[in-house]
Amino acid sequence: MARYLPFLISLALTIYALFSCIQTRDEDVPYLPKLVWILLIVFVPFAGPIVWLLMVRYYDRQQVAVTRPAPKRTSSRPLAPDDDPDFLASLEPFRDPRLSNHPAADDKPERPGPPTAPGTPTTPAAKAEPEPAPEPDPADSETPVDDAKPDEGPRG
C-alpha cells in the first residue's frame, strides 16, 4: 500500500491542477498560454501540478492587489438597512400595532384633555360611572303575595 502512495498523490494533484487550469479564464492564466500549462501538468508529474497551483495562487494575489480599489467611505448614507431612517419609515405601515410600544395613529386622542392624576383610568369607557340600577317597585312584582292561611283540609 505504501509504495502506491506517491502515485496516488501525483494522480490526485494532477487531476486537481488539470481541472483548475481548464476552469481558469484565458485572461487569468499566469505567464504562459493555457495549452502549455495543461501539457506541463499532464507530462511533468509532481512538479507540473505544484508549479501551476503556486503560480495561480501568486498571480491571483498580485492581480487582486493591483486591481482592487480601496474601499470608499465618502458616502453619507448609512451602511445597513436598520440604520437607514428612510428604510425604517417605509416599514412603518407593516408594523403590528399589538407588538408596538408606540400607540397607533388611530389610538391617539384628537385633542389633549386635562392631565389626570395617577391611578385614574384614562379610557373614556372607564371614566364614565355606571348608572345605578333602579330599585324594583314592590307593586310591579309579578309574584302575588297571599297573606291568607293555607288550607288545613284533610290530607290523604
SELONU-823838 format. One record per atom (N, C-alpha, C): residue number from 0; residue in one letter; x, y, z. Coordinates in steps of 0.05 Angstrom, whole numbers, plus 5000, padded with zeros to 4 digits. Layout:
BEGIN
+-----+----+------+------+------+
!   i ! aa !    x !    y !    z !
+-----+----+------+------+------+
! NUM !  a !    X !    Y !    Z !
...
+-----+----+------+------+------+
***
This chain:
BEGIN
+-----+----+------+------+------+
!   i ! aa !    x !    y !    z !
+-----+----+------+------+------+
!   0 !  m ! 5016 ! 4976 ! 5000 !
!   0 !  m ! 5000 ! 5000 ! 5000 !
!   0 !  m ! 5017 ! 5025 ! 5000 !
!   1 !  a ! 5039 ! 5025 ! 5015 !
!   1 !  a ! 5056 ! 5049 ! 5018 !
!   1 !  a ! 5070 ! 5055 ! 4992 !
!   2 !  r ! 5076 ! 5034 ! 4975 !
!   2 !  r ! 5090 ! 5040 ! 4950 !
!   2 !  r ! 5072 ! 5053 ! 4929 !
!   3 !  y ! 5045 ! 5051 ! 4933 !
!   3 !  y ! 5026 ! 5064 ! 4914 !
!   3 !  y ! 5020 ! 5093 ! 4922 !
!   4 !  l ! 5027 ! 5100 ! 4946 !
!   4 !  l ! 5021 ! 5126 ! 4956 !
!   4 !  l ! 5032 ! 5149 ! 4939 !
!   5 !  p ! 5057 ! 5149 ! 4931 !
!   5 !  p ! 5067 ! 5171 ! 4914 !
!   5 !  p ! 5051 ! 5173 ! 4887 !
!   6 !  f ! 5045 ! 5150 ! 4876 !
!   6 !  f ! 5029 ! 5150 ! 4851 !
!   6 !  f ! 5002 ! 5163 ! 4856 !
!   7 !  l ! 4988 ! 5155 ! 4878 !
!   7 !  l ! 4962 ! 5166 ! 4883 !
!   7 !  l ! 4962 ! 5196 ! 4889 !
!   8 !  i ! 4983 ! 5205 ! 4903 !
!   8 !  i ! 4986 ! 5233 ! 4908 !
!   8 !  i ! 4991 ! 5248 ! 4882 !
!   9 !  s ! 5008 ! 5238 ! 4865 !
!   9 !  s ! 5013 ! 5251 ! 4839 !
!   9 !  s ! 4988 ! 5252 ! 4822 !
!  10 !  l ! 4973 ! 5230 ! 4822 !
!  10 !  l ! 4948 ! 5229 ! 4807 !
!  10 !  l ! 4928 ! 5249 ! 4817 !
!  11 !  a ! 4925 ! 5251 ! 4843 !
!  11 !  a ! 4906 ! 5270 ! 4855 !
!  11 !  a ! 4914 ! 5298 ! 4849 !
!  12 !  l ! 4940 ! 5305 ! 4852 !
!  12 !  l ! 4950 ! 5332 ! 4846 !
!  12 !  l ! 4946 ! 5338 ! 4816 !
!  13 !  t ! 4951 ! 5319 ! 4799 !
!  13 !  t ! 4948 ! 5324 ! 4770 !
!  13 !  t ! 4919 ! 5329 ! 4763 !
!  14 !  i ! 4901 ! 5313 ! 4773 !
!  14 !  i ! 4873 ! 5317 ! 4767 !
!  14 !  i ! 4863 ! 5344 ! 4778 !
!  15 !  y ! 4870 ! 5350 ! 4803 !
!  15 !  y ! 4862 ! 5376 ! 4814 !
!  15 !  y ! 4873 ! 5399 ! 4798 !
!  16 !  a ! 4899 ! 5399 ! 4792 !
!  16 !  a ! 4911 ! 5421 ! 4777 !
!  16 !  a ! 4900 ! 5423 ! 4749 !
!  17 !  l ! 4894 ! 5400 ! 4736 !
!  17 !  l ! 4883 ! 5400 ! 4709 !
!  17 !  l ! 4856 ! 5413 ! 4708 !
!  18 !  f ! 4839 ! 5405 ! 4727 !
!  18 !  f ! 4812 ! 5418 ! 4728 !
!  18 !  f ! 4814 ! 5447 ! 4735 !
!  19 !  s ! 4832 ! 5454 ! 4752 !
!  19 !  s ! 4836 ! 5483 ! 4759 !
!  19 !  s ! 4845 ! 5498 ! 4734 !
!  20 !  c ! 4863 ! 5487 ! 4719 !
!  20 !  c ! 4873 ! 5501 ! 4695 !
!  20 !  c ! 4852 ! 5503 ! 4674 !
!  21 !  i ! 4836 ! 5482 ! 4670 !
!  21 !  i ! 4815 ! 5483 ! 4649 !
!  21 !  i ! 4794 ! 5503 ! 4657 !
!  22 !  q ! 4787 ! 5506 ! 4682 !
!  22 !  q ! 4766 ! 5524 ! 4691 !
!  22 !  q ! 4775 ! 5553 ! 4692 !
!  23 !  t ! 4800 ! 5558 ! 4692 !
!  23 !  t ! 4810 ! 5585 ! 4694 !
!  23 !  t ! 4806 ! 5599 ! 4667 !
!  24 !  r ! 4797 ! 5624 ! 4669 !
!  24 !  r ! 4794 ! 5640 ! 4644 !
!  24 !  r ! 4821 ! 5645 ! 4631 !
!  25 !  d ! 4821 ! 5649 ! 4604 !
!  25 !  d ! 4846 ! 5653 ! 4590 !
!  25 !  d ! 4860 ! 5678 ! 4599 !
!  26 !  e ! 4845 ! 5699 ! 4607 !
!  26 !  e ! 4858 ! 5723 ! 4616 !
!  26 !  e ! 4872 ! 5720 ! 4643 !
!  27 !  d ! 4863 ! 5700 ! 4659 !
!  27 !  d ! 4874 ! 5696 ! 4686 !
!  27 !  d ! 4896 ! 5675 ! 4687 !
!  28 !  v ! 4903 ! 5663 ! 4665 !
!  28 !  v ! 4925 ! 5643 ! 4665 !
!  28 !  v ! 4951 ! 5657 ! 4668 !
!  29 !  p ! 4968 ! 5650 ! 4688 !
!  29 !  p ! 4992 ! 5665 ! 4692 !
!  29 !  p ! 5015 ! 5657 ! 4673 !
!  30 !  y ! 5028 ! 5678 ! 4662 !
!  30 !  y ! 5053 ! 5677 ! 4647 !
!  30 !  y ! 5054 ! 5660 ! 4622 !
!  31 !  l ! 5041 ! 5638 ! 4619 !
!  31 !  l ! 5043 ! 5621 ! 4596 !
!  31 !  l ! 5014 ! 5616 ! 4585 !
!  32 !  p ! 5012 ! 5608 ! 4560 !
!  32 !  p ! 4985 ! 5602 ! 4549 !
!  32 !  p ! 4974 ! 5577 ! 4563 !
!  33 !  k ! 4948 ! 5575 ! 4563 !
!  33 !  k ! 4934 ! 5554 ! 4577 !
!  33 !  k ! 4942 ! 5526 ! 4567 !
!  34 !  l ! 4946 ! 5523 ! 4541 !
!  34 !  l ! 4953 ! 5497 ! 4529 !
!  34 !  l ! 4981 ! 5488 ! 4540 !
!  35 !  v ! 4999 ! 5507 ! 4543 !
!  35 !  v ! 5026 ! 5499 ! 4553 !
!  35 !  v ! 5023 ! 5490 ! 4582 !
!  36 !  w ! 5007 ! 5503 ! 4598 !
!  36 !  w ! 5002 ! 5495 ! 4626 !
!  36 !  w ! 4990 ! 5467 ! 4627 !
!  37 !  i ! 4971 ! 5462 ! 4610 !
!  37 !  i ! 4958 ! 5435 ! 4610 !
!  37 !  i ! 4979 ! 5414 ! 4604 !
!  38 !  l ! 4996 ! 5419 ! 4584 !
!  38 !  l ! 5017 ! 5399 ! 4577 !
!  38 !  l ! 5037 ! 5396 ! 4600 !
!  39 !  l ! 5044 ! 5417 ! 4614 !
!  39 !  l ! 5062 ! 5415 ! 4637 !
!  39 !  l ! 5050 ! 5399 ! 4660 !
!  40 !  i ! 5025 ! 5404 ! 4665 !
!  40 !  i ! 5011 ! 5390 ! 4686 !
!  40 !  i ! 5009 ! 5360 ! 4681 !
!  41 !  v ! 5003 ! 5353 ! 4656 !
!  41 !  v ! 4999 ! 5325 ! 4649 !
!  41 !  v ! 5026 ! 5310 ! 4647 !
!  42 !  f ! 5046 ! 5322 ! 4634 !
!  42 !  f ! 5071 ! 5307 ! 4627 !
!  42 !  f ! 5094 ! 5310 ! 4647 !
!  43 !  v ! 5091 ! 5328 ! 4667 !
!  43 !  v ! 5112 ! 5331 ! 4687 !
!  43 !  v ! 5100 ! 5325 ! 4714 !
!  44 !  p ! 5102 ! 5299 ! 4723 !
!  44 !  p ! 5089 ! 5292 ! 4748 !
!  44 !  p ! 5101 ! 5307 ! 4772 !
!  45 !  f ! 5085 ! 5312 ! 4791 !
!  45 !  f ! 5091 ! 5327 ! 4816 !
!  45 !  f ! 5098 ! 5356 ! 4810 !
!  46 !  a ! 5118 ! 5361 ! 4794 !
!  46 !  a ! 5127 ! 5389 ! 4790 !
!  46 !  a ! 5107 ! 5405 ! 4775 !
!  47 !  g ! 5095 ! 5394 ! 4754 !
!  47 !  g ! 5076 ! 5409 ! 4737 !
!  47 !  g ! 5052 ! 5419 ! 4754 !
!  48 !  p ! 5038 ! 5401 ! 4767 !
!  48 !  p ! 5015 ! 5409 ! 4783 !
!  48 !  p ! 5022 ! 5428 ! 4806 !
!  49 !  i ! 5045 ! 5423 ! 4819 !
!  49 !  i ! 5052 ! 5440 ! 4842 !
!  49 !  i ! 5060 ! 5468 ! 4832 !
!  50 !  v ! 5075 ! 5470 ! 4810 !
!  50 !  v ! 5082 ! 5496 ! 4799 !
!  50 !  v ! 5056 ! 5511 ! 4790 !
!  51 !  w ! 5038 ! 5497 ! 4777 !
!  51 !  w ! 5012 ! 5510 ! 4769 !
!  51 !  w ! 4998 ! 5522 ! 4794 !
!  52 !  l ! 4995 ! 5505 ! 4815 !
!  52 !  l ! 4980 ! 5515 ! 4838 !
!  52 !  l ! 4994 ! 5538 ! 4852 !
!  53 !  l ! 5020 ! 5538 ! 4853 !
!  53 !  l ! 5035 ! 5560 ! 4865 !
!  53 !  l ! 5033 ! 5585 ! 4848 !
!  54 !  m ! 5036 ! 5582 ! 4822 !
!  54 !  m ! 5035 ! 5606 ! 4804 !
!  54 !  m ! 5008 ! 5619 ! 4804 !
!  55 !  v ! 4987 ! 5602 ! 4803 !
!  55 !  v ! 4960 ! 5613 ! 4803 !
!  55 !  v ! 4954 ! 5628 ! 4829 !
!  56 !  r ! 4964 ! 5617 ! 4851 !
!  56 !  r ! 4959 ! 5630 ! 4876 !
!  56 !  r ! 4974 ! 5656 ! 4878 !
!  57 !  y ! 4999 ! 5657 ! 4869 !
!  57 !  y ! 5015 ! 5681 ! 4869 !
!  57 !  y ! 5003 ! 5702 ! 4850 !
!  58 !  y ! 4996 ! 5693 ! 4826 !
!  58 !  y ! 4985 ! 5710 ! 4805 !
!  58 !  y ! 4958 ! 5723 ! 4814 !
!  59 !  d ! 4941 ! 5707 ! 4827 !
!  59 !  d ! 4916 ! 5717 ! 4837 !
!  59 !  d ! 4920 ! 5738 ! 4858 !
!  60 !  r ! 4938 ! 5734 ! 4876 !
!  60 !  r ! 4943 ! 5754 ! 4897 !
!  60 !  r ! 4954 ! 5780 ! 4885 !
!  61 !  q ! 4972 ! 5777 ! 4865 !
!  61 !  q ! 4984 ! 5800 ! 4853 !
!  61 !  q ! 4963 ! 5816 ! 4838 !
!  62 !  q ! 4945 ! 5802 ! 4823 !
!  62 !  q ! 4924 ! 5816 ! 4808 !
!  62 !  q ! 4904 ! 5829 ! 4827 !
!  63 !  v ! 4897 ! 5816 ! 4848 !
!  63 !  v ! 4878 ! 5827 ! 4867 !
!  63 !  v ! 4889 ! 5852 ! 4880 !
!  64 !  a ! 4915 ! 5852 ! 4886 !
!  64 !  a ! 4927 ! 5875 ! 4898 !
!  64 !  a ! 4928 ! 5899 ! 4879 !
!  65 !  v ! 4931 ! 5893 ! 4853 !
!  65 !  v ! 4933 ! 5915 ! 4834 !
!  65 !  v ! 4906 ! 5925 ! 4826 !
!  66 !  t ! 4887 ! 5907 ! 4822 !
!  66 !  t ! 4861 ! 5916 ! 4810 !
!  66 !  t ! 4840 ! 5924 ! 4831 !
!  67 !  r ! 4843 ! 5915 ! 4855 !
!  67 !  r ! 4823 ! 5922 ! 4875 !
!  67 !  r ! 4827 ! 5950 ! 4886 !
!  68 !  p ! 4807 ! 5967 ! 4882 !
!  68 !  p ! 4810 ! 5994 ! 4893 !
!  68 !  p ! 4804 ! 5994 ! 4923 !
!  69 !  a ! 4814 ! 6014 ! 4936 !
!  69 !  a ! 4810 ! 6017 ! 4964 !
!  69 !  a ! 4780 ! 6023 ! 4969 !
!  70 !  p ! 4768 ! 6013 ! 4990 !
!  70 !  p ! 4740 ! 6019 ! 4995 !
!  70 !  p ! 4736 ! 6048 ! 5002 !
!  71 !  k ! 4715 ! 6059 ! 4990 !
!  71 !  k ! 4710 ! 6088 ! 4994 !
!  71 !  k ! 4689 ! 6091 ! 5016 !
!  72 !  r ! 4694 ! 6109 ! 5034 !
!  72 !  r ! 4676 ! 6114 ! 5056 !
!  72 !  r ! 4666 ! 6143 ! 5055 !
!  73 !  t ! 4664 ! 6154 ! 5031 !
!  73 !  t ! 4656 ! 6182 ! 5028 !
!  73 !  t ! 4626 ! 6186 ! 5029 !
!  74 !  s ! 4611 ! 6164 ! 5026 !
!  74 !  s ! 4582 ! 6166 ! 5025 !
!  74 !  s ! 4571 ! 6172 ! 5053 !
!  75 !  s ! 4552 ! 6190 ! 5054 !
!  75 !  s ! 4540 ! 6197 ! 5080 !
!  75 !  s ! 4516 ! 6179 ! 5085 !
!  76 !  r ! 4510 ! 6161 ! 5067 !
!  76 !  r ! 4487 ! 6143 ! 5070 !
!  76 !  r ! 4494 ! 6121 ! 5090 !
!  77 !  p ! 4475 ! 6113 ! 5107 !
!  77 !  p ! 4480 ! 6092 ! 5127 !
!  77 !  p ! 4488 ! 6066 ! 5113 !
!  78 !  l ! 4504 ! 6049 ! 5126 !
!  78 !  l ! 4514 ! 6025 ! 5114 !
!  78 !  l ! 4494 ! 6002 ! 5115 !
!  79 !  a ! 4478 ! 6000 ! 5136 !
!  79 !  a ! 4460 ! 5978 ! 5140 !
!  79 !  a ! 4431 ! 5988 ! 5138 !
!  80 !  p ! 4412 ! 5970 ! 5129 !
!  80 !  p ! 4385 ! 5979 ! 5126 !
!  80 !  p ! 4372 ! 5987 ! 5153 !
!  81 !  d ! 4380 ! 5974 ! 5175 !
!  81 !  d ! 4368 ! 5981 ! 5200 !
!  81 !  d ! 4378 ! 6008 ! 5211 !
!  82 !  d ! 4398 ! 6020 ! 5198 !
!  82 !  d ! 4407 ! 6047 ! 5206 !
!  82 !  d ! 4396 ! 6068 ! 5188 !
!  83 !  d ! 4382 ! 6060 ! 5167 !
!  83 !  d ! 4372 ! 6079 ! 5147 !
!  83 !  d ! 4344 ! 6089 ! 5155 !
!  84 !  p ! 4340 ! 6114 ! 5162 !
!  84 !  p ! 4314 ! 6124 ! 5170 !
!  84 !  p ! 4293 ! 6121 ! 5148 !
!  85 !  d ! 4300 ! 6124 ! 5123 !
!  85 !  d ! 4281 ! 6122 ! 5101 !
!  85 !  d ! 4270 ! 6093 ! 5100 !
!  86 !  f ! 4288 ! 6074 ! 5103 !
!  86 !  f ! 4280 ! 6046 ! 5102 !
!  86 !  f ! 4262 ! 6039 ! 5126 !
!  87 !  l ! 4269 ! 6049 ! 5149 !
!  87 !  l ! 4252 ! 6044 ! 5173 !
!  87 !  l ! 4225 ! 6056 ! 5170 !
!  88 !  a ! 4224 ! 6080 ! 5159 !
!  88 !  a ! 4198 ! 6093 ! 5155 !
!  88 !  a ! 4181 ! 6078 ! 5134 !
!  89 !  s ! 4194 ! 6066 ! 5115 !
!  89 !  s ! 4178 ! 6050 ! 5095 !
!  89 !  s ! 4167 ! 6025 ! 5107 !
!  90 !  l ! 4178 ! 6016 ! 5130 !
!  90 !  l ! 4167 ! 5992 ! 5143 !
!  90 !  l ! 4145 ! 5998 ! 5162 !
!  91 !  e ! 4141 ! 6023 ! 5169 !
!  91 !  e ! 4121 ! 6031 ! 5189 !
!  91 !  e ! 4092 ! 6021 ! 5183 !
!  92 !  p ! 4083 ! 6022 ! 5157 !
!  92 !  p ! 4056 ! 6012 ! 5152 !
!  92 !  p ! 4053 ! 5982 ! 5157 !
!  93 !  f ! 4074 ! 5967 ! 5158 !
!  93 !  f ! 4073 ! 5938 ! 5162 !
!  93 !  f ! 4076 ! 5930 ! 5191 !
!  94 !  r ! 4080 ! 5949 ! 5209 !
!  94 !  r ! 4085 ! 5943 ! 5237 !
!  94 !  r ! 4059 ! 5933 ! 5250 !
!  95 !  d ! 4061 ! 5912 ! 5266 !
!  95 !  d ! 4038 ! 5902 ! 5280 !
!  95 !  d ! 4033 ! 5919 ! 5305 !
!  96 !  p ! 4010 ! 5932 ! 5306 !
!  96 !  p ! 4005 ! 5951 ! 5329 !
!  96 !  p ! 4004 ! 5936 ! 5356 !
!  97 !  r ! 3998 ! 5911 ! 5356 !
!  97 !  r ! 3997 ! 5896 ! 5381 !
!  97 !  r ! 4024 ! 5892 ! 5393 !
!  98 !  l ! 4045 ! 5892 ! 5377 !
!  98 !  l ! 4072 ! 5887 ! 5386 !
!  98 !  l ! 4088 ! 5913 ! 5391 !
!  99 !  s ! 4076 ! 5936 ! 5385 !
!  99 !  s ! 4090 ! 5961 ! 5386 !
!  99 !  s ! 4086 ! 5974 ! 5414 !
! 100 !  n ! 4106 ! 5988 ! 5423 !
! 100 !  n ! 4103 ! 6004 ! 5448 !
! 100 !  n ! 4091 ! 6031 ! 5442 !
! 101 !  h ! 4091 ! 6039 ! 5417 !
! 101 !  h ! 4080 ! 6065 ! 5409 !
! 101 !  h ! 4051 ! 6061 ! 5401 !
! 102 !  p ! 4034 ! 6081 ! 5409 !
! 102 !  p ! 4006 ! 6078 ! 5401 !
! 102 !  p ! 4003 ! 6082 ! 5371 !
! 103 !  a ! 3984 ! 6068 ! 5360 !
! 103 !  a ! 3979 ! 6071 ! 5331 !
! 103 !  a ! 3966 ! 6098 ! 5326 !
! 104 !  a ! 3965 ! 6107 ! 5301 !
! 104 !  a ! 3954 ! 6133 ! 5294 !
! 104 !  a ! 3924 ! 6135 ! 5301 !
! 105 !  d ! 3909 ! 6112 ! 5300 !
! 105 !  d ! 3881 ! 6113 ! 5306 !
! 105 !  d ! 3875 ! 6115 ! 5336 !
! 106 !  d ! 3895 ! 6107 ! 5353 !
! 106 !  d ! 3891 ! 6108 ! 5382 !
! 106 !  d ! 3897 ! 6135 ! 5394 !
! 107 !  k ! 3908 ! 6154 ! 5379 !
! 107 !  k ! 3916 ! 6180 ! 5390 !
! 107 !  k ! 3891 ! 6197 ! 5395 !
! 108 !  p ! 3889 ! 6211 ! 5417 !
! 108 !  p ! 3867 ! 6229 ! 5422 !
! 108 !  p ! 3867 ! 6252 ! 5402 !
! 109 !  e ! 3844 ! 6261 ! 5395 !
! 109 !  e ! 3842 ! 6283 ! 5375 !
! 109 !  e ! 3851 ! 6310 ! 5388 !
! 110 !  r ! 3844 ! 6314 ! 5413 !
! 110 !  r ! 3852 ! 6338 ! 5427 !
! 110 !  r ! 3862 ! 6330 ! 5455 !
! 111 !  p ! 3882 ! 6343 ! 5464 !
! 111 !  p ! 3891 ! 6336 ! 5491 !
! 111 !  p ! 3872 ! 6346 ! 5512 !
! 112 !  g ! 3867 ! 6329 ! 5532 !
! 112 !  g ! 3850 ! 6336 ! 5554 !
! 112 !  g ! 3866 ! 6345 ! 5578 !
! 113 !  p ! 3852 ! 6350 ! 5600 !
! 113 !  p ! 3867 ! 6359 ! 5624 !
! 113 !  p ! 3883 ! 6335 ! 5635 !
! 114 !  p ! 3905 ! 6341 ! 5647 !
! 114 !  p ! 3922 ! 6319 ! 5658 !
! 114 !  p ! 3906 ! 6304 ! 5680 !
! 115 !  t ! 3911 ! 6278 ! 5681 !
! 115 !  t ! 3897 ! 6262 ! 5701 !
! 115 !  t ! 3916 ! 6254 ! 5723 !
! 116 !  a ! 3905 ! 6249 ! 5746 !
! 116 !  a ! 3921 ! 6241 ! 5769 !
! 116 !  a ! 3929 ! 6212 ! 5765 !
! 117 !  p ! 3952 ! 6204 ! 5777 !
! 117 !  p ! 3960 ! 6175 ! 5775 !
! 117 !  p ! 3939 ! 6157 ! 5787 !
! 118 !  g ! 3934 ! 6135 ! 5774 !
! 118 !  g ! 3914 ! 6116 ! 5784 !
! 118 !  g ! 3886 ! 6121 ! 5772 !
! 119 !  t ! 3883 ! 6144 ! 5758 !
! 119 !  t ! 3857 ! 6150 ! 5747 !
! 119 !  t ! 3855 ! 6136 ! 5720 !
! 120 !  p ! 3833 ! 6123 ! 5714 !
! 120 !  p ! 3830 ! 6109 ! 5688 !
! 120 !  p ! 3831 ! 6130 ! 5666 !
! 121 !  t ! 3844 ! 6122 ! 5644 !
! 121 !  t ! 3848 ! 6141 ! 5621 !
! 121 !  t ! 3829 ! 6136 ! 5598 !
! 122 !  t ! 3817 ! 6113 ! 5597 !
! 122 !  t ! 3799 ! 6107 ! 5574 !
! 122 !  t ! 3772 ! 6120 ! 5579 !
! 123 !  p ! 3758 ! 6129 ! 5558 !
! 123 !  p ! 3732 ! 6142 ! 5561 !
! 123 !  p ! 3712 ! 6123 ! 5574 !
! 124 !  a ! 3712 ! 6098 ! 5567 !
! 124 !  a ! 3693 ! 6079 ! 5579 !
! 124 !  a ! 3698 ! 6075 ! 5609 !
! 125 !  a ! 3723 ! 6076 ! 5617 !
! 125 !  a ! 3729 ! 6072 ! 5645 !
! 125 !  a ! 3723 ! 6097 ! 5661 !
! 126 !  k ! 3724 ! 6121 ! 5649 !
! 126 !  k ! 3719 ! 6146 ! 5663 !
! 126 !  k ! 3689 ! 6148 ! 5670 !
! 127 !  a ! 3672 ! 6140 ! 5652 !
! 127 !  a ! 3643 ! 6143 ! 5657 !
! 127 !  a ! 3634 ! 6125 ! 5679 !
! 128 !  e ! 3620 ! 6136 ! 5698 !
! 128 !  e ! 3610 ! 6120 ! 5720 !
! 128 !  e ! 3585 ! 6105 ! 5711 !
! 129 !  p ! 3582 ! 6081 ! 5719 !
! 129 !  p ! 3558 ! 6066 ! 5710 !
! 129 !  p ! 3533 ! 6078 ! 5725 !
! 130 !  e ! 3511 ! 6078 ! 5711 !
! 130 !  e ! 3486 ! 6088 ! 5723 !
! 130 !  e ! 3476 ! 6067 ! 5743 !
! 131 !  p ! 3466 ! 6077 ! 5766 !
! 131 !  p ! 3456 ! 6058 ! 5785 !
! 131 !  p ! 3431 ! 6045 ! 5774 !
! 132 !  a ! 3428 ! 6019 ! 5780 !
! 132 !  a ! 3404 ! 6005 ! 5771 !
! 132 !  a ! 3380 ! 6014 ! 5788 !
! 133 !  p ! 3357 ! 6018 ! 5775 !
! 133 !  p ! 3333 ! 6026 ! 5791 !
! 133 !  p ! 3324 ! 6004 ! 5810 !
! 134 !  e ! 3315 ! 6013 ! 5833 !
! 134 !  e ! 3306 ! 5993 ! 5852 !
! 134 !  e ! 3278 ! 5983 ! 5844 !
! 135 !  p ! 3273 ! 5957 ! 5847 !
! 135 !  p ! 3248 ! 5946 ! 5838 !
! 135 !  p ! 3225 ! 5956 ! 5856 !
! 136 !  d ! 3202 ! 5961 ! 5844 !
! 136 !  d ! 3178 ! 5971 ! 5858 !
! 136 !  d ! 3163 ! 5946 ! 5867 !
! 137 !  p ! 3156 ! 5944 ! 5892 !
! 137 !  p ! 3142 ! 5920 ! 5901 !
! 137 !  p ! 3114 ! 5917 ! 5888 !
! 138 !  a ! 3102 ! 5939 ! 5879 !
! 138 !  a ! 3076 ! 5937 ! 5867 !
! 138 !  a ! 3078 ! 5925 ! 5839 !
! 139 !  d ! 3101 ! 5927 ! 5826 !
! 139 !  d ! 3105 ! 5915 ! 5800 !
! 139 !  d ! 3113 ! 5886 ! 5800 !
! 140 !  s ! 3115 ! 5875 ! 5824 !
! 140 !  s ! 3124 ! 5848 ! 5826 !
! 140 !  s ! 3105 ! 5829 ! 5813 !
! 141 !  e ! 3115 ! 5809 ! 5799 !
! 141 !  e ! 3098 ! 5791 ! 5784 !
! 141 !  e ! 3088 ! 5768 ! 5802 !
! 142 !  t ! 3101 ! 5763 ! 5824 !
! 142 !  t ! 3092 ! 5741 ! 5842 !
! 142 !  t ! 3072 ! 5752 ! 5861 !
! 143 !  p ! 3047 ! 5741 ! 5862 !
! 143 !  p ! 3027 ! 5752 ! 5881 !
! 143 !  p ! 3034 ! 5744 ! 5909 !
! 144 !  v ! 3029 ! 5763 ! 5926 !
! 144 !  v ! 3033 ! 5758 ! 5955 !
! 144 !  v ! 3006 ! 5750 ! 5967 !
! 145 !  d ! 3005 ! 5726 ! 5979 !
! 145 !  d ! 2979 ! 5716 ! 5991 !
! 145 !  d ! 2983 ! 5714 ! 6021 !
! 146 !  d ! 2969 ! 5732 ! 6035 !
! 146 !  d ! 2971 ! 5732 ! 6064 !
! 146 !  d ! 2952 ! 5712 ! 6077 !
! 147 !  a ! 2935 ! 5699 ! 6062 !
! 147 !  a ! 2916 ! 5680 ! 6073 !
! 147 !  a ! 2929 ! 5656 ! 6083 !
! 148 !  k ! 2916 ! 5643 ! 6102 !
! 148 !  k ! 2926 ! 5618 ! 6114 !
! 148 !  k ! 2922 ! 5596 ! 6094 !
! 149 !  p ! 2941 ! 5577 ! 6093 !
! 149 !  p ! 2938 ! 5555 ! 6075 !
! 149 !  p ! 2915 ! 5537 ! 6085 !
! 150 !  d ! 2903 ! 5523 ! 6067 !
! 150 !  d ! 2881 ! 5504 ! 6074 !
! 150 !  d ! 2891 ! 5482 ! 6091 !
! 151 !  e ! 2876 ! 5477 ! 6112 !
! 151 !  e ! 2884 ! 5455 ! 6130 !
! 151 !  e ! 2863 ! 5433 ! 6128 !
! 152 !  g ! 2857 ! 5426 ! 6104 !
! 152 !  g ! 2837 ! 5406 ! 6099 !
! 152 !  g ! 2848 ! 5378 ! 6104 !
! 153 !  p ! 2831 ! 5358 ! 6098 !
! 153 !  p ! 2840 ! 5331 ! 6102 !
! 153 !  p ! 2863 ! 5324 ! 6083 !
! 154 !  r ! 2880 ! 5310 ! 6094 !
! 154 !  r ! 2904 ! 5302 ! 6077 !
! 154 !  r ! 2900 ! 5273 ! 6072 !
! 155 !  g ! 2906 ! 5267 ! 6049 !
! 155 !  g ! 2900 ! 5240 ! 6045 !
! 155 !  g ! 2911 ! 5225 ! 6024 !
+-----+----+------+------+------+
***
